[in-house]
Amino acid sequence: MPTRVCCCCSALRPRYKRLVDNIFPEDPKDGLVKADMEKLTFYAVSAPEKLDRIGSYLAERLSRDVVRHRSGYVLIAMEALDQLLMACHSQSIKPFVESFLHMVAKLLESGEPKLQVLGTNSFVKFANIEEDTPSYHRRYDFFVSRFSAMCHSCDSDPETRTEIRIAGIRGIQGVVRKTVNDELRATIWEPQHMDKIVPSLLFNMQKIEEVDSRIGPPPSPSAADKEENPAMLAENCFRELLGRATFGNMNNAVRPVFAHLDHHRLWDPNEFAVHCFKVIMYSIQAQYSHHVIQEILGHLDARKKDSPRVRAGIIQVLLEAVAIAAKGSIGPTVLEVFNTLLKHLRLSVEFEACDLQGESVSSANLNTSSKDSDEKIVQNAIIQTIGFFGSNLPDYQRSEIMMFIMGKVPVFGTSTHTLDISQLGDLGTRRIQIMLLRSLLMVTSGYKAKTIVTALPGSFLDPLLSPSLMEDYELRQLVLEVMHNLMDRHDNRAKLRGIRIIPDVADLKIKREKICRQDTSFMKKNGQQLYRHIYLGCKEEDNVQKNYELLYTSLALITIELANEEVVIDLIRLAIALQDSAIINEDNLSMFHRCGIMALVAAYLNFVSQMIAVPAFCQHVSKVIEIRTMEAPYFLPEHIFRDKCMLPKSLEKHDKNLYFLTNKIAESLGGSGYSVERLSVPYVPQVTDEDRLSRRKSIVDTVSIQVDILPNSNPSDDMVSNTEEITFEALKKAIDTSGMEEQEKEKRRLVIERFQKAPFEEIAAQCESKANFLHDRLAQILELTIRPPPSPSGTLTITSGHAQYQSVPVYEMKFPDLCVY
């Protein structure tokens, strides 16, 4: 019972003390004396200068009751404090608040759960009071520490443990609401506070039994869940905290999340990590999304030497963050995201290559294969992130990213790429090529440019086509798929999927528009380059069915998107040249590949004949296909690409009716107004430096001219013939051309560009004129008179880096063969 004083002493005591004493009943079970409480409240409102004394006296009584374990009187004192706080809003309330907070701290320090909950409830009520002016000297360090400790309660009784944790979370929520709105107050955004608050909330969020994997923003928890479920209450508090974060303190709120996930090893599996960052991305203001992405990238760099599954978990979190940020503001981190991801892609391939090189014994092989598969998880996660991020960018940024990725693709023999592959080796380099092209494929997916020049500028087309000549069928497939993404502006590719003989192309409902002037100009400039890569791609000895399907789709898309009458003629010339190459077989291809080329030509000519709708042309193609169906089904795609297809032993004995004939095609097209003169000129791809860059042997590496002059003496004399070797180096020394080396390089570049982009007739005419000039010039240098000798004694021998051609009489030599220089 509270101590009672006599009436005489009571009259001498200060009035505020008497009023305070009167609110306490003799039996604490009776509760607060409401009549006396009303008098105390009226006195406090009427004389606000007495509030600090009232608060001090109440705090003194409460401290004494806490020490003596008089819980009933403690409850009465806190109830009185709460009512005074709610009733008084004057400037003098600030000293009273200090006494109130001191009493709350006493309750939180007690070891009794009921008193801790009581103190928390009082603090929450206080936090909801809006003060007229801020208190700059007031700090909440103790409350942050104490409430955070309560969030980690490990009481043996589950109900008590849950009650204390809920109180701790509500206390943190009260601190946040009390301090976060006014920037002039003592802030809780400092790292020492965030390092306590955020892990405490995440610890309770982690107790959610089933993590929601929904794509959209998670729904707000109901009121009942907030009060009864620590996990839901903690998540709601975390959302509120992040929603109040500003530009300057966003990073302080996010970094403790990484520390918590690292400490508790929650990146593998990463369901909770993904859930956390979904909450973060949906809670923060949209314009701050790029801060979170930067933090994830920075943490990925910091954990680059961790296990593959940890890195994959971080990258998947980045993917989820990017997916949400892409719907709003991504900010200035676009290139940083791609640069970091590509760097980690290279590191993953490097780790994979090192693991493969380090395998030695069978037991190690098992571990290596496991690491290998883990690294593939990392690589796939990176590619998915790159693709999703790129596909959500505006077109102008996507074009820059396409160039950025293409600049990273290593090509053998060049140093134009910016990716360090010195530690990868051939196997690692091939792997990084595939990964980068897959990333590029993801970025280009869904890209729609108004003109093909915008989608395939020269600065992008040239490096893109270089890997298409690599001796790797998978690389060539990826290049073709990237080109399809950029060419297919009307979503026709799905209708062309699979190489087949289409009975009626009209049923496909192909969408197309009239070819614009920019597209026509593009084909005049780059058409020969595209034809060349398709032609050489068809003749690769490691082609599989998918390669032929993609090559067929390439021809069909060029026909739909870029073909005028001139381009149609060129494409038909290309198809006939492919048919001839399969018949002649100069490249010693297998019978399957030869028949595959024949099937590709049949499928394309069937398609293009129906697209241009020339009846005679359609009739010729249909007739050849009909004959093939009966006599040579292995020349059709439906048969050659089936399992266990019977192949012929040779193609030389086949009837010409099985082939598409140039004269028949020219006759049919000429009758419909097409200019068919060029059909009589066989298509021949030009040789460029791309063969060297792609690890192919160039047809001509070096050329030297040797002239053997036999003397006029008796042939029976055993005399060694004079042999003068004239090479380009000898000619340079003879003419004394200082500075000619740079000019020679420029000349070679111009020649390569001309062979890539100029029409065939123009190239032939220039070669002929240069051959005549070289013929006369060589005659002057060697002081020879080109005339038929009595006997073929004067001979000219041409040697190259790979072979020596047979000596022929000088007057019979065809000098156009030298025009490559």
Rosetta blueprint (number, residue, H / E / L):
1 M L
2 P L
3 T L
4 R L
5 V L
6 C L
7 C H
8 C H
9 C H
10 S H
11 A H
12 L H
13 R L
14 P L
15 R H
16 Y H
17 K H
18 R H
19 L H
20 V H
21 D H
22 N H
23 I L
24 F L
25 P L
26 E L
27 D L
28 P H
29 K H
30 D H
31 G L
32 L L
33 V L
34 K H
35 A H
36 D H
37 M H
38 E H
39 K H
40 L H
41 T H
42 F H
43 Y H
44 A H
45 V H
46 S H
47 A L
48 P H
49 E H
50 K H
51 L H
52 D H
53 R H
54 I H
55 G H
56 S H
57 Y H
58 L H
59 A H
60 E H
61 R H
62 L H
63 S H
64 R H
65 D H
66 V H
67 V H
68 R L
69 H L
70 R L
71 S H
72 G H
73 Y H
74 V H
75 L H
76 I H
77 A H
78 M H
79 E H
80 A H
81 L H
82 D H
83 Q H
84 L H
85 L H
86 M H
87 A H
88 C L
89 H L
90 S L
91 Q L
92 S L
93 I H
94 K H
95 P H
96 F H
97 V H
98 E H
99 S H
100 F H
101 L H
102 H H
103 M H
104 V H
105 A H
106 K H
107 L H
108 L H
109 E H
110 S L
111 G L
112 E L
113 P H
114 K H
115 L H
116 Q H
117 V H
118 L H
119 G H
120 T H
121 N H
122 S H
123 F H
124 V H
125 K H
126 F H
127 A H
128 N L
129 I L
130 E L
131 E L
132 D L
133 T L
134 P L
135 S L
136 Y L
137 H L
138 R L
139 R L
140 Y L
141 D H
142 F H
143 F H
144 V H
145 S H
146 R H
147 F H
148 S H
149 A H
150 M H
151 C H
152 H L
153 S L
154 C L
155 D L
156 S L
157 D L
158 P H
159 E H
160 T H
161 R H
162 T H
163 E H
164 I H
165 R H
166 I H
167 A H
168 G H
169 I H
170 R H
171 G H
172 I H
173 Q H
174 G H
175 V H
176 V H
177 R H
178 K H
179 T H
180 V L
181 N L
182 D L
183 E L
184 L L
185 R L
186 A L
187 T L
188 I L
189 W L
190 E L
191 P H
192 Q H
193 H H
194 M H
195 D H
196 K H
197 I H
198 V H
199 P H
200 S H
201 L H
202 L H
203 F H
204 N H
205 M H
206 Q L
207 K L
208 I L
209 E L
210 E L
211 V L
212 D L
213 S L
214 R L
215 I L
216 G L
217 P L
218 P L
219 P L
220 S L
221 P L
222 S L
223 A H
224 A H
225 D H
226 K H
227 E H
228 E H
229 N L
230 P H
231 A H
232 M H
233 L H
234 A H
235 E H
236 N H
237 C H
238 F H
239 R H
240 E H
241 L H
242 L H
243 G H
244 R L
245 A L
246 T L
247 F L
248 G L
249 N L
250 M H
251 N H
252 N H
253 A H
254 V H
255 R H
256 P H
257 V H
258 F H
259 A H
260 H H
261 L H
262 D H
263 H H
264 H L
265 R L
266 L L
267 W L
268 D L
269 P L
270 N L
271 E H
272 F H
273 A H
274 V H
275 H H
276 C H
277 F H
278 K H
279 V H
280 I H
281 M H
282 Y H
283 S H
284 I L
285 Q L
286 A H
287 Q H
288 Y H
289 S H
290 H H
291 H H
292 V H
293 I H
294 Q H
295 E H
296 I H
297 L H
298 G H
299 H H
300 L H
301 D H
302 A H
303 R L
304 K L
305 K L
306 D L
307 S L
308 P H
309 R H
310 V H
311 R H
312 A H
313 G H
314 I H
315 I H
316 Q H
317 V H
318 L H
319 L H
320 E H
321 A H
322 V H
323 A H
324 I H
325 A H
326 A L
327 K L
328 G L
329 S L
330 I L
331 G L
332 P L
333 T L
334 V H
335 L H
336 E H
337 V H
338 F H
339 N H
340 T H
341 L H
342 L H
343 K H
344 H H
345 L H
346 R H
347 L H
348 S H
349 V H
350 E H
351 F H
352 E H
353 A H
354 C H
355 D H
356 L H
357 Q H
358 G H
359 E L
360 S L
361 V L
362 S H
363 S H
364 A H
365 N H
366 L H
367 N H
368 T H
369 S H
370 S H
371 K H
372 D H
373 S H
374 D H
375 E H
376 K H
377 I H
378 V H
379 Q H
380 N H
381 A H
382 I H
383 I H
384 Q H
385 T H
386 I H
387 G H
388 F H
389 F H
390 G H
391 S H
392 N L
393 L L
394 P L
395 D H
396 Y H
397 Q H
398 R H
399 S H
400 E H
401 I H
402 M H
403 M H
404 F H
405 I H
406 M H
407 G L
408 K L
409 V L
410 P L
411 V L
412 F L
413 G L
414 T L
415 S L
416 T L
417 H L
418 T L
419 L L
420 D L
421 I L
422 S L
423 Q L
424 L L
425 G H
426 D H
427 L H
428 G H
429 T H
430 R H
431 R H
432 I H
433 Q H
434 I H
435 M H
436 L H
437 L H
438 R H
439 S H
440 L H
441 L H
442 M H
443 V H
444 T H
445 S L
446 G L
447 Y L
448 K L
449 A L
450 K L
451 T L
452 I H
453 V H
454 T H
455 A H
456 L L
457 P L
458 G H
459 S H
460 F H
461 L H
462 D H
463 P H
464 L H
465 L H
466 S H
467 P H
468 S H
469 L H
470 M L
471 E L
472 D L
473 Y H
474 E H
475 L H
476 R H
477 Q H
478 L H
479 V H
480 L H
481 E H
482 V H
483 M H
484 H H
485 N H
486 L H
487 M H
488 D L
489 R L
490 H L
491 D L
492 N L
493 R H
494 A H
495 K H
496 L H
497 R L
498 G L
499 I L
500 R L
501 I L
502 I L
503 P L
504 D L
505 V H
506 A H
507 D H
508 L H
509 K L
510 I L
511 K L
512 R L
513 E L
514 K L
515 I L
516 C L
517 R H
518 Q H
519 D H
520 T H
521 S H
522 F H
523 M H
524 K H
525 K H
526 N H
527 G H
528 Q H
529 Q H
530 L H
531 Y H
532 R H
533 H H
534 I H
535 Y H
536 L H
537 G H
538 C H
539 K L
540 E L
541 E L
542 D L
543 N L
544 V L
545 Q H
546 K H
547 N H
548 Y H
549 E H
550 L H
551 L H
552 Y H
553 T H
554 S H
555 L H
556 A H
557 L H
558 I H
559 T H
560 I H
561 E H
562 L H
563 A L
564 N L
565 E H
566 E H
567 V H
568 V H
569 I H
570 D H
571 L H
572 I H
573 R H
574 L H
575 A H
576 I H
577 A H
578 L H
579 Q H
580 D H
581 S H
582 A H
583 I H
584 I H
585 N L
586 E L
587 D L
588 N L
589 L L
590 S L
591 M H
592 F H
593 H H
594 R H
595 C H
596 G H
597 I H
598 M H
599 A H
600 L H
601 V H
602 A H
603 A H
604 Y H
605 L H
606 N H
607 F H
608 V H
609 S H
610 Q H
611 M H
612 I H
613 A L
614 V L
615 P H
616 A H
617 F H
618 C H
619 Q H
620 H H
621 V H
622 S H
623 K H
624 V H
625 I H
626 E H
627 I H
628 R H
629 T H
630 M H
631 E H
632 A L
633 P H
634 Y H
635 F H
636 L L
637 P H
638 E H
639 H H
640 I H
641 F L
642 R L
643 D L
644 K L
645 C L
646 M L
647 L L
648 P L
649 K L
650 S L
651 L L
652 E L
653 K L
654 H L
655 D L
656 K H
657 N H
658 L H
659 Y L
660 F L
661 L L
662 T H
663 N H
664 K H
665 I H
666 A H
667 E H
668 S H
669 L H
670 G H
671 G L
672 S L
673 G L
674 Y L
675 S L
676 V L
677 E H
678 R H
679 L H
680 S H
681 V L
682 P L
683 Y L
684 V L
685 P L
686 Q L
687 V L
688 T L
689 D L
690 E H
691 D H
692 R H
693 L H
694 S L
695 R L
696 R L
697 K L
698 S L
699 I L
700 V L
701 D L
702 T L
703 V E
704 S E
705 I E
706 Q E
707 V E
708 D E
709 I E
710 L L
711 P L
712 N L
713 S L
714 N L
715 P L
716 S L
717 D L
718 D L
719 M L
720 V L
721 S L
722 N E
723 T E
724 E E
725 E E
726 I E
727 T L
728 F H
729 E H
730 A H
731 L H
732 K H
733 K H
734 A H
735 I H
736 D L
737 T L
738 S L
739 G L
740 M H
741 E H
742 E H
743 Q H
744 E H
745 K H
746 E H
747 K H
748 R H
749 R H
750 L H
751 V H
752 I H
753 E H
754 R H
755 F H
756 Q H
757 K H
758 A L
759 P L
760 F H
761 E H
762 E H
763 I H
764 A H
765 A H
766 Q H
767 C H
768 E H
769 S H
770 K H
771 A H
772 N H
773 F H
774 L H
775 H H
776 D H
777 R H
778 L H
779 A H
780 Q H
781 I H
782 L H
783 E L
784 L L
785 T L
786 I L
787 R L
788 P L
789 P L
790 P L
791 S L
792 P L
793 S L
794 G L
795 T E
796 L E
797 T E
798 I E
799 T E
800 S E
801 G L
802 H L
803 A L
804 Q E
805 Y L
806 Q L
807 S L
808 V E
809 P E
810 V H
811 Y H
812 E H
813 M L
814 K L
815 F H
816 P H
817 D H
818 L H
819 C L
820 V L
821 Y L
